[in-house]
Amino acid sequence: MSFTEVLRDITEDVKGAKGAAVVGMDGIIVEEYSRTEGIDLQSVGAEYGNILKEVQNASTMLQLGSTREVAIMTEASDLIIRKINDDYFLALVLSHEGNFGKGRFMARRAVGRLEKEF
């Protein structure tokens, strides 16, 4: 299964999902799928990739183990960032009216499918 199919599935199956992307820890988008206009997944990947690295560093320093998921709520959208492996993560952007719980569940399932592609 291709990255595009996985991203399309998660975006279309979660109410309120705006888009999803597979992103390298360097912030570069590997693949993206957007259901709405005006969502800048390139910037999401670049900016939140750095935040994920900082959270990972803090988790390691505090001996809490590896960070698997980060949720961010902003004025415009909610984001679920889930690590695929040490080099890549999945970013899912939802509207506030979106189904956040299902988004987390689908992100976890999608990561399992995406891991096999690396």
C-alpha positions in Angstrom: 0.0 0.0 0.0 1.4 3.4 -0.9 1.8 6.4 1.4 -0.8 8.3 -0.6 -3.4 5.5 0.0 -2.7 5.5 3.7 -2.9 9.3 4.0 -6.1 9.4 1.9 -7.7 6.7 4.0 -7.0 8.4 7.3 -8.0 11.8 6.0 -11.3 10.6 4.5 -12.2 8.3 7.4 -11.9 10.8 10.2 -14.6 13.5 10.5 -13.1 16.9 10.3 -9.6 15.8 9.1 -8.1 18.5 6.9 -5.0 16.6 5.7 -2.2 14.3 6.6 1.5 14.0 5.8 4.4 11.7 6.2 7.3 14.0 7.3 11.0 13.4 7.8 12.5 14.6 11.1 14.3 17.2 9.0 10.8 18.7 8.3 10.7 17.6 4.6 7.4 16.2 3.4 7.7 12.7 1.9 4.0 12.5 0.9 0.9 14.5 1.7 -2.8 14.4 1.2 -5.1 17.3 1.8 -8.9 17.4 1.7 -9.2 21.1 2.0 -7.7 24.2 0.4 -5.4 26.5 2.4 -3.7 23.9 4.6 0.1 24.3 4.5 1.4 20.9 5.4 4.9 21.9 4.3 5.0 24.4 7.1 3.4 22.1 9.6 6.0 19.5 8.8 8.9 21.9 9.1 7.8 23.7 12.3 6.4 20.7 14.2 9.3 18.5 13.3 11.5 20.7 15.4 9.0 20.6 18.2 8.9 16.8 18.1 12.7 16.7 18.4 12.6 19.0 21.4 9.9 16.9 23.1 11.9 13.7 22.3 15.0 15.3 23.8 13.1 16.2 27.0 11.6 12.7 27.3 15.0 11.2 27.0 16.6 13.6 29.5 13.8 12.8 32.0 14.3 9.1 31.3 10.6 8.7 30.3 11.3 6.7 27.1 10.7 7.6 23.5 8.0 10.0 22.6 5.4 8.3 20.4 2.7 10.9 20.0 2.2 14.7 20.5 -1.2 16.5 20.3 -1.3 20.2 19.7 -4.4 22.4 19.8 -4.3 25.8 18.2 -6.9 28.5 17.5 -7.3 27.2 13.9 -6.8 23.4 14.1 -5.9 20.4 16.2 -2.8 18.4 15.3 -1.9 14.8 16.0 1.8 14.0 15.4 2.7 10.3 15.7 6.2 8.9 15.2 6.6 6.2 12.5 10.2 5.5 13.4 13.2 7.5 14.5 13.4 9.3 11.1 9.8 10.0 10.1 6.4 11.0 11.6 2.8 11.3 10.6 1.1 14.6 11.0 -2.7 14.7 11.0 -4.5 18.1 11.0 -8.2 18.3 12.1 -10.8 21.0 12.5 -12.0 21.6 16.1 -15.2 19.9 15.2 -13.3 16.8 14.0 -13.3 13.5 15.8 -10.1 13.7 17.7 -10.4 10.3 19.4 -10.9 8.6 16.0 -8.0 10.7 14.6 -5.7 9.3 17.3 -6.9 5.7 16.7 -6.6 6.0 12.9 -3.1 7.7 13.2 -1.9 4.7 15.4 -3.3 2.3 12.8 -1.8 4.2 9.9 1.7 4.2 11.5 1.5 0.4 11.7 0.8 0.4 7.9 3.5 3.0 7.1 6.2 1.3 9.1 6.1 -1.6 6.7 6.9 0.8 3.8 10.2 2.0 5.3 
